Amino acid sequence: MSVKDTIEGKLDKALPIQHLEVINESHKHNVPEGSESHFKLVVVSEDFSNRKLIERHRLINGVLREELAGQVHALALHTYTSAEWKTRFGEAPMSPPCQGGGA
């Protein structure tokens, strides 16, 4: 199982998530091709209500403790409640960035 799949699975189990993006940004860093060491997460969950930003990050870091102690070197977190997401981005979640079309 890929690190990305592991991250998605653990977060899905741990939180009621309305929107989740797990983006491997390793290619932007000086790591071997195919690495899974640098990620950006966009997480929308009502579990973030009434929590400060640091508390939201600690919650995610706790869920991903094993990954952060091992393969994951960097984790950029963008955490929102549904209301914050709606205020910032509108009704529908943003589409993930295009990864190219080669099909």
Number of C-alpha atoms within 10 A of each C-alpha: 5 8 17 16 10 13 17 15 11 13 16 14 10 12 17 12 16 14 17 17 17 19 17 18 16 20 14 8 11 8 12 10 9 9 16 20 22 19 20 16 18 14 24 23 19 16 16 19 13 10 13 10 14 9 12 21 18 13 17 21 15 12 17 17 13 11 16 15 9 9 13 19 13 14 20 14 17 14 19 22 20 21 15 13 19 13 10 10 11 11 11 9 14 11 7 10 7 6 6 6 5 4 3
